[in-house]
Structure formats: structure tokens, C-alpha cells
Amino acid sequence: MGYARKVGWVTAGLVIGAGACYCIYKLTRGRKQNKEKMADGGSGDVDDAGDCSGARYNDWSDDDDDSNESKSIVWYPPWARIGTEAGTRARARARARATRARRAVQKRASPNSDDTILSPQELQKVLCLVEMSEKPYILEAALIALGNNAAYAFNRDIIRDLGGLPIVAKILNTRDPIVKEKALIVLNNLSVNAENQRRLKVYMNQVCDDTITSRLNSSVQLAGLRLLTNMTVTNEYQHMLANSISDFFRLFSAGNEETKLQVLKLLLNLAENPAMTSELLRAQVPSSLGSLFNKKENKEVILKLLVIFENINDNFKWEENEPTQNQFGEGSLFFFLKEFQVCADKVLGIESHHDFLVKVKVGKFMAKLADHMFPKSQE
């Protein structure tokens, strides 16, 4: 009886694995897709249905064509040995059969259909593979399949209903950075949905901690920042990041240009919410933040940072909150803004090498900041 049970479990595992591998095979055939992630825009609005349009994630290169079969999974017979004449012919025949089969499927498909979209049954098999497998290369391929399908609004609901959110979130505990990045990308695509966001909020603290402690400028860190940016498009869950704002400013100061821009997208979401203004002003900022205005920093970085400062300045009622200003400690963003005149003078100076647009923006912000902090009634 025990032997029969073991055989049954092994057979069930093989059936699920074979089905999931076929689903992944469908997705790994040559195709062209947009590689941009959903959160790269950083400020997409959620619509009435809880979804917003976004670019489709794809981990494959964009140079696929009919002659490039290296990205297709081709089965070679055992006698197709490399280095022999007979093996070379056998491998060529196998590639030709795979090409004919792929073209036949594409020909039968309607012009508006996409054979990379998996059915609910196929998605269930891929999720079973993610849940059962411990092999990094299998998990990576399965998560890429889920990430591609999660880029479609209707699939986000299906994956959630199949119990896919906790299955993918469990992969965040892995130590493999490649697998972890793919899991974050799947969750990022799934998070562009109001109901999915409600269920994913329980993982925000873990994602935030992992993002801050990850290797600086790594793919895992960027994927985590994109997910947090999507989760803060609305004001509902922004308060969960209040204690990490100082860490985000630290990442912004130490990171490369790509990390800086991604952190700015996240901070911009927070700065647009008046309820987060005090938390932003209370955050400790590195002393090197002011040096951004001393050198030839990327213009886009400086302009986005100025937009964040402007939003904070507009949302904070300086006169009304004057009695509470003692709550902001030394080294906080509040004190940085009070002393921003020093940075502004360096930018507006004749010796500065900054872009003219940056000078104009800094001058306008400085005028608004002085008007709010030192109103004419006090002169």
C-alpha cells in the first residue's frame, strides 16, 4: 500500500511538472515584447476597476526573429551528438521541426491573438511549479512566465484567484538574487490592481527592509523600489513607509543615477500626499544632499528633487505649524530646507555650470520658500 502511494505521488509530480514546463515552453518561443517594467512611469493612476495600463515585462532580448532559434526550447534526440556529422544533421532536423511547429501555431492563431498568454489551467500549473520546485533555474523560468502574464489586467485577477500572491511572495525569502528579482517583478506587475494591493500590503515591510539592505544599485534593489513605487501610487498604504524615509534619502544620496531616479519617483508619490509632509520633513537626510547642487548633477535628478521640495513646501503650513517646528531635529529635511539658501546661492552664482532651466527652477522655488518661511507680515 505504501509503495503504491509513493508511485502515485511521483506520477502526480511528473504530470504537474510536465504541464508547467509546457506552459513555460509556450512563453520561451521567439517573440518581440516591450522590456519596460510597469513602475518605470512611477505615477500611473489606478482606474475604477483597480487597474492601470502599463508596459509588458519581458526578460528576453528584443532581437528575436525566425532565424534565431537559440531562444526556443528544442528537443534533440539522444544520437544527436555534438561534433559528429550525423549528430549535426539530426540537430538541424530537430530545429527545423521546432520552427515548423511554431510557425504552424502562429499561422492558426488569429491576427489579434497572442500565444504567449496562458489559460487559467496553464497558470495553475506554473504556480504549482513555483510552489513545489526548489531549482533556481526552474523558478526563474516559471516566474518569467508569470511576470509576462501578470502584465495583462485580466490575468492579475486570475492569478490572485488561483492563490498566486502568497505563492510568489514566499519566494522573497530566497537567497538567490536572480530568483528574488523575478519574484519582485511579478509582484510589481500584479500590484497595479486595487484588490491585489490590498492583499500585498502585508509584504510591504519585508520588501522595504530587503530593498534597503540589498546591495547598492543591484537589480534586486531596483525591483524592490519599483514595487514600492507602485504600492504608493495611492495614499492608502504610504504611511507604512514612514519609518524608512530617511533610508530612502540615504539610498538617493549614495546610489547611481538609475537608483536616484527610482528613489525620486517613490519620494514624489509621498510628497504629493499632504498627510506625509510632516514625516518627510522629520526624516534625516545626508549632509551630502546639498552637494547635488554644487556639481554637474543630472538635470532630471535635480528637477525631480525640486518638485518634491515644492510639494512639501506647498503642503506644509509654515505659520500654522510654527509651534510644532521644534519637533524636527538637527539634520532633518526641515532644517535642510531652512538652510537651502546656501545651495541656491551656489546654483545661482555666476561661476555655476548648471543648466539655465535648473537656475530658473531653483530661483522660483527659493522665492516661494522664502515667502512661506518668512512672510511679509513678520518683516
Contacts in CASP RR format, 6 or more apart in sequence:
PFRMAT RR
TARGET T0000
AUTHOR 0000-0000-0000
METHOD contacts of the structure
MODEL  1
MGYARKVGWVTAGLVIGAGACYCIYKLTRGRKQNKEKMADGGSGDVDDAG
DCSGARYNDWSDDDDDSNESKSIVWYPPWARIGTEAGTRARARARARATR
ARRAVQKRASPNSDDTILSPQELQKVLCLVEMSEKPYILEAALIALGNNA
AYAFNRDIIRDLGGLPIVAKILNTRDPIVKEKALIVLNNLSVNAENQRRL
KVYMNQVCDDTITSRLNSSVQLAGLRLLTNMTVTNEYQHMLANSISDFFR
LFSAGNEETKLQVLKLLLNLAENPAMTSELLRAQVPSSLGSLFNKKENKE
VILKLLVIFENINDNFKWEENEPTQNQFGEGSLFFFLKEFQVCADKVLGI
ESHHDFLVKVKVGKFMAKLADHMFPKSQE
13 132 0 8 1.000
16 125 0 8 1.000
16 128 0 8 1.000
16 129 0 8 1.000
16 132 0 8 1.000
17 125 0 8 1.000
17 128 0 8 1.000
17 129 0 8 1.000
17 132 0 8 1.000
19 122 0 8 1.000
19 125 0 8 1.000
20 125 0 8 1.000
20 126 0 8 1.000
20 128 0 8 1.000
20 129 0 8 1.000
20 142 0 8 1.000
21 129 0 8 1.000
22 122 0 8 1.000
22 125 0 8 1.000
23 118 0 8 1.000
23 122 0 8 1.000
23 123 0 8 1.000
23 125 0 8 1.000
23 126 0 8 1.000
23 145 0 8 1.000
24 126 0 8 1.000
24 129 0 8 1.000
24 141 0 8 1.000
24 142 0 8 1.000
24 144 0 8 1.000
24 145 0 8 1.000
25 73 0 8 1.000
26 115 0 8 1.000
26 116 0 8 1.000
26 118 0 8 1.000
26 122 0 8 1.000
27 116 0 8 1.000
27 118 0 8 1.000
27 144 0 8 1.000
27 145 0 8 1.000
27 148 0 8 1.000
27 149 0 8 1.000
28 60 0 8 1.000
28 71 0 8 1.000
28 72 0 8 1.000
28 73 0 8 1.000
28 141 0 8 1.000
29 71 0 8 1.000
29 72 0 8 1.000
29 73 0 8 1.000
29 102 0 8 1.000
29 115 0 8 1.000
29 116 0 8 1.000
30 60 0 8 1.000
30 64 0 8 1.000
30 68 0 8 1.000
30 71 0 8 1.000
30 72 0 8 1.000
30 102 0 8 1.000
31 60 0 8 1.000
31 64 0 8 1.000
31 116 0 8 1.000
32 62 0 8 1.000
32 64 0 8 1.000
33 56 0 8 1.000
33 58 0 8 1.000
33 60 0 8 1.000
33 62 0 8 1.000
33 116 0 8 1.000
33 148 0 8 1.000
34 55 0 8 1.000
34 56 0 8 1.000
34 58 0 8 1.000
35 55 0 8 1.000
35 57 0 8 1.000
35 58 0 8 1.000
35 59 0 8 1.000
35 62 0 8 1.000
36 55 0 8 1.000
36 57 0 8 1.000
37 55 0 8 1.000
37 57 0 8 1.000
37 185 0 8 1.000
37 188 0 8 1.000
37 189 0 8 1.000
37 226 0 8 1.000
38 54 0 8 1.000
38 55 0 8 1.000
38 57 0 8 1.000
38 151 0 8 1.000
38 188 0 8 1.000
38 189 0 8 1.000
38 191 0 8 1.000
38 192 0 8 1.000
38 226 0 8 1.000
38 230 0 8 1.000
39 188 0 8 1.000
39 226 0 8 1.000
39 227 0 8 1.000
39 229 0 8 1.000
39 230 0 8 1.000
39 265 0 8 1.000
40 55 0 8 1.000
40 226 0 8 1.000
41 265 0 8 1.000
42 226 0 8 1.000
42 229 0 8 1.000
42 230 0 8 1.000
42 233 0 8 1.000
42 265 0 8 1.000
42 268 0 8 1.000
42 269 0 8 1.000
43 233 0 8 1.000
43 265 0 8 1.000
43 268 0 8 1.000
43 269 0 8 1.000
44 52 0 8 1.000
44 233 0 8 1.000
45 52 0 8 1.000
45 233 0 8 1.000
46 52 0 8 1.000
46 192 0 8 1.000
46 193 0 8 1.000
46 194 0 8 1.000
46 233 0 8 1.000
46 234 0 8 1.000
49 153 0 8 1.000
49 194 0 8 1.000
50 192 0 8 1.000
50 193 0 8 1.000
50 194 0 8 1.000
50 195 0 8 1.000
51 153 0 8 1.000
51 156 0 8 1.000
51 192 0 8 1.000
51 193 0 8 1.000
51 194 0 8 1.000
52 192 0 8 1.000
52 233 0 8 1.000
54 151 0 8 1.000
54 192 0 8 1.000
55 151 0 8 1.000
56 148 0 8 1.000
56 151 0 8 1.000
56 152 0 8 1.000
57 147 0 8 1.000
57 148 0 8 1.000
57 150 0 8 1.000
57 151 0 8 1.000
57 185 0 8 1.000
57 188 0 8 1.000
57 189 0 8 1.000
58 148 0 8 1.000
59 144 0 8 1.000
59 182 0 8 1.000
60 71 0 8 1.000
61 71 0 8 1.000
64 71 0 8 1.000
66 99 0 8 1.000
66 103 0 8 1.000
69 95 0 8 1.000
69 98 0 8 1.000
69 99 0 8 1.000
72 98 0 8 1.000
72 99 0 8 1.000
72 102 0 8 1.000
73 98 0 8 1.000
74 94 0 8 1.000
74 95 0 8 1.000
74 98 0 8 1.000
75 94 0 8 1.000
75 98 0 8 1.000
76 90 0 8 1.000
76 91 0 8 1.000
76 94 0 8 1.000
77 90 0 8 1.000
77 94 0 8 1.000
79 86 0 8 1.000
79 87 0 8 1.000
79 90 0 8 1.000
80 87 0 8 1.000
80 90 0 8 1.000
80 91 0 8 1.000
80 94 0 8 1.000
81 87 0 8 1.000
82 91 0 8 1.000
105 115 0 8 1.000
106 115 0 8 1.000
109 115 0 8 1.000
116 148 0 8 1.000
116 149 0 8 1.000
117 149 0 8 1.000
117 152 0 8 1.000
117 155 0 8 1.000
118 126 0 8 1.000
118 145 0 8 1.000
118 149 0 8 1.000
118 155 0 8 1.000
120 158 0 8 1.000
120 162 0 8 1.000
123 146 0 8 1.000
123 149 0 8 1.000
123 155 0 8 1.000
123 158 0 8 1.000
123 159 0 8 1.000
123 162 0 8 1.000
124 162 0 8 1.000
126 142 0 8 1.000
126 145 0 8 1.000
126 146 0 8 1.000
127 146 0 8 1.000
127 159 0 8 1.000
127 162 0 8 1.000
127 163 0 8 1.000
127 164 0 8 1.000
127 167 0 8 1.000
129 138 0 8 1.000
129 142 0 8 1.000
130 139 0 8 1.000
130 142 0 8 1.000
130 143 0 8 1.000
130 146 0 8 1.000
130 167 0 8 1.000
130 168 0 8 1.000
130 171 0 8 1.000
131 167 0 8 1.000
131 170 0 8 1.000
133 139 0 8 1.000
133 142 0 8 1.000
136 174 0 8 1.000
136 176 0 8 1.000
136 178 0 8 1.000
136 179 0 8 1.000
139 171 0 8 1.000
139 174 0 8 1.000
139 176 0 8 1.000
139 179 0 8 1.000
139 182 0 8 1.000
140 178 0 8 1.000
140 179 0 8 1.000
140 182 0 8 1.000
143 168 0 8 1.000
143 171 0 8 1.000
143 179 0 8 1.000
143 182 0 8 1.000
143 183 0 8 1.000
143 185 0 8 1.000
143 186 0 8 1.000
144 182 0 8 1.000
146 159 0 8 1.000
146 168 0 8 1.000
146 186 0 8 1.000
147 182 0 8 1.000
147 185 0 8 1.000
147 186 0 8 1.000
147 189 0 8 1.000
149 155 0 8 1.000
149 159 0 8 1.000
150 156 0 8 1.000
150 159 0 8 1.000
150 186 0 8 1.000
150 189 0 8 1.000
150 190 0 8 1.000
151 189 0 8 1.000
153 193 0 8 1.000
156 189 0 8 1.000
156 190 0 8 1.000
156 192 0 8 1.000
156 193 0 8 1.000
156 196 0 8 1.000
157 193 0 8 1.000
157 195 0 8 1.000
159 165 0 8 1.000
159 190 0 8 1.000
160 190 0 8 1.000
160 193 0 8 1.000
160 195 0 8 1.000
160 196 0 8 1.000
160 199 0 8 1.000
165 187 0 8 1.000
165 190 0 8 1.000
165 196 0 8 1.000
165 199 0 8 1.000
165 200 0 8 1.000
168 183 0 8 1.000
168 186 0 8 1.000
168 187 0 8 1.000
168 190 0 8 1.000
169 183 0 8 1.000
169 187 0 8 1.000
169 200 0 8 1.000
169 203 0 8 1.000
171 179 0 8 1.000
171 180 0 8 1.000
171 182 0 8 1.000
171 183 0 8 1.000
172 180 0 8 1.000
172 183 0 8 1.000
172 184 0 8 1.000
172 203 0 8 1.000
172 206 0 8 1.000
172 207 0 8 1.000
172 210 0 8 1.000
174 180 0 8 1.000
174 183 0 8 1.000
177 218 0 8 1.000
177 219 0 8 1.000
177 220 0 8 1.000
178 219 0 8 1.000
180 210 0 8 1.000
180 220 0 8 1.000
181 219 0 8 1.000
181 220 0 8 1.000
181 223 0 8 1.000
184 207 0 8 1.000
184 220 0 8 1.000
184 223 0 8 1.000
184 224 0 8 1.000
184 226 0 8 1.000
184 227 0 8 1.000
185 223 0 8 1.000
185 226 0 8 1.000
187 200 0 8 1.000
187 203 0 8 1.000
187 207 0 8 1.000
187 227 0 8 1.000
188 223 0 8 1.000
188 224 0 8 1.000
188 226 0 8 1.000
188 227 0 8 1.000
188 230 0 8 1.000
190 196 0 8 1.000
190 200 0 8 1.000
191 197 0 8 1.000
191 200 0 8 1.000
191 227 0 8 1.000
191 230 0 8 1.000
191 231 0 8 1.000
192 230 0 8 1.000
197 230 0 8 1.000
197 231 0 8 1.000
197 234 0 8 1.000
197 236 0 8 1.000
197 237 0 8 1.000
200 231 0 8 1.000
201 231 0 8 1.000
201 237 0 8 1.000
201 240 0 8 1.000
204 228 0 8 1.000
204 231 0 8 1.000
204 237 0 8 1.000
204 240 0 8 1.000
204 241 0 8 1.000
205 240 0 8 1.000
207 224 0 8 1.000
207 227 0 8 1.000
207 228 0 8 1.000
208 228 0 8 1.000
208 240 0 8 1.000
208 241 0 8 1.000
208 244 0 8 1.000
210 220 0 8 1.000
210 224 0 8 1.000
211 220 0 8 1.000
211 221 0 8 1.000
211 224 0 8 1.000
211 225 0 8 1.000
211 228 0 8 1.000
212 244 0 8 1.000
212 247 0 8 1.000
212 248 0 8 1.000
212 251 0 8 1.000
214 220 0 8 1.000
214 221 0 8 1.000
214 224 0 8 1.000
215 221 0 8 1.000
216 251 0 8 1.000
216 254 0 8 1.000
216 255 0 8 1.000
216 259 0 8 1.000
217 255 0 8 1.000
217 256 0 8 1.000
217 258 0 8 1.000
217 259 0 8 1.000
221 251 0 8 1.000
221 259 0 8 1.000
222 258 0 8 1.000
222 259 0 8 1.000
222 262 0 8 1.000
225 251 0 8 1.000
225 259 0 8 1.000
225 262 0 8 1.000
225 263 0 8 1.000
225 265 0 8 1.000
225 266 0 8 1.000
226 262 0 8 1.000
228 241 0 8 1.000
228 266 0 8 1.000
229 262 0 8 1.000
229 265 0 8 1.000
229 266 0 8 1.000
229 269 0 8 1.000
231 237 0 8 1.000
232 238 0 8 1.000
232 241 0 8 1.000
232 266 0 8 1.000
232 269 0 8 1.000
232 270 0 8 1.000
233 269 0 8 1.000
235 273 0 8 1.000
235 275 0 8 1.000
235 276 0 8 1.000
238 269 0 8 1.000
238 270 0 8 1.000
238 273 0 8 1.000
238 275 0 8 1.000
238 276 0 8 1.000
239 275 0 8 1.000
239 276 0 8 1.000
239 279 0 8 1.000
241 248 0 8 1.000
241 270 0 8 1.000
242 276 0 8 1.000
242 279 0 8 1.000
245 267 0 8 1.000
245 270 0 8 1.000
245 279 0 8 1.000
245 280 0 8 1.000
245 283 0 8 1.000
246 283 0 8 1.000
246 284 0 8 1.000
246 285 0 8 1.000
248 263 0 8 1.000
248 266 0 8 1.000
248 267 0 8 1.000
249 263 0 8 1.000
249 267 0 8 1.000
249 283 0 8 1.000
249 284 0 8 1.000
249 285 0 8 1.000
249 286 0 8 1.000
249 289 0 8 1.000
249 333 0 8 1.000
250 286 0 8 1.000
251 259 0 8 1.000
251 263 0 8 1.000
252 259 0 8 1.000
252 260 0 8 1.000
252 263 0 8 1.000
252 264 0 8 1.000
252 267 0 8 1.000
252 289 0 8 1.000
253 285 0 8 1.000
253 286 0 8 1.000
253 288 0 8 1.000
253 289 0 8 1.000
254 286 0 8 1.000
257 298 0 8 1.000
257 301 0 8 1.000
260 298 0 8 1.000
260 301 0 8 1.000
261 300 0 8 1.000
261 301 0 8 1.000
261 304 0 8 1.000
264 301 0 8 1.000
264 304 0 8 1.000
264 305 0 8 1.000
264 308 0 8 1.000
265 304 0 8 1.000
267 280 0 8 1.000
267 308 0 8 1.000
268 304 0 8 1.000
268 307 0 8 1.000
268 308 0 8 1.000
268 311 0 8 1.000
270 276 0 8 1.000
270 279 0 8 1.000
270 280 0 8 1.000
271 277 0 8 1.000
271 280 0 8 1.000
271 307 0 8 1.000
271 308 0 8 1.000
271 311 0 8 1.000
271 312 0 8 1.000
271 315 0 8 1.000
272 311 0 8 1.000
274 315 0 8 1.000
277 312 0 8 1.000
277 315 0 8 1.000
277 316 0 8 1.000
278 316 0 8 1.000
280 312 0 8 1.000
280 333 0 8 1.000
281 312 0 8 1.000
281 316 0 8 1.000
281 328 0 8 1.000
281 332 0 8 1.000
281 333 0 8 1.000
281 334 0 8 1.000
281 337 0 8 1.000
282 327 0 8 1.000
282 328 0 8 1.000
282 329 0 8 1.000
282 332 0 8 1.000
282 333 0 8 1.000
282 334 0 8 1.000
283 332 0 8 1.000
283 333 0 8 1.000
284 331 0 8 1.000
284 332 0 8 1.000
284 333 0 8 1.000
285 331 0 8 1.000
285 332 0 8 1.000
285 333 0 8 1.000
285 336 0 8 1.000
287 331 0 8 1.000
289 336 0 8 1.000
290 336 0 8 1.000
290 343 0 8 1.000
292 301 0 8 1.000
292 302 0 8 1.000
292 305 0 8 1.000
293 302 0 8 1.000
293 343 0 8 1.000
293 344 0 8 1.000
293 346 0 8 1.000
293 347 0 8 1.000
293 354 0 8 1.000
293 362 0 8 1.000
294 343 0 8 1.000
294 346 0 8 1.000
296 353 0 8 1.000
296 354 0 8 1.000
299 355 0 8 1.000
299 357 0 8 1.000
299 358 0 8 1.000
302 354 0 8 1.000
302 358 0 8 1.000
302 361 0 8 1.000
303 357 0 8 1.000
303 358 0 8 1.000
303 361 0 8 1.000
306 361 0 8 1.000
306 362 0 8 1.000
306 365 0 8 1.000
309 337 0 8 1.000
309 340 0 8 1.000
309 365 0 8 1.000
309 369 0 8 1.000
310 365 0 8 1.000
310 368 0 8 1.000
312 333 0 8 1.000
312 337 0 8 1.000
313 337 0 8 1.000
313 365 0 8 1.000
313 368 0 8 1.000
313 369 0 8 1.000
313 372 0 8 1.000
314 368 0 8 1.000
316 372 0 8 1.000
318 372 0 8 1.000
318 373 0 8 1.000
318 375 0 8 1.000
319 375 0 8 1.000
325 334 0 8 1.000
328 334 0 8 1.000
328 335 0 8 1.000
329 335 0 8 1.000
337 369 0 8 1.000
337 373 0 8 1.000
338 373 0 8 1.000
340 366 0 8 1.000
340 369 0 8 1.000
341 366 0 8 1.000
341 370 0 8 1.000
343 362 0 8 1.000
344 362 0 8 1.000
344 363 0 8 1.000
344 365 0 8 1.000
344 366 0 8 1.000
346 352 0 8 1.000
347 354 0 8 1.000
347 358 0 8 1.000
347 359 0 8 1.000
347 362 0 8 1.000
348 359 0 8 1.000
348 362 0 8 1.000
348 363 0 8 1.000
348 366 0 8 1.000
352 359 0 8 1.000
END
